[in-house]
């Protein structure tokens, strides 16, 4: 049983290593889609960092956030 799984693994591995180049064509629509994804991730990261900037800086500086101080005043 073990030998048959190993021989199947070697067969599949050799199949992928022996193949020549695919000679595939990537059309401009695919390149445009990849560019849109990269730009969207970049803008999303900037927006996320900008949205939480005060919380991030207060976490590393040890200061309390505005929201936590106002919540403490409401509780008193």
Protein Blocks (a to p, Z undefined) as FASTA:
>chain_A
ZZmmmmmmmmmmmmmmmpccekiacdfklmmmmmmmmmmmmmmmmmmmmmmmmmmmmmmn
opacfklmmmmmmmZZ
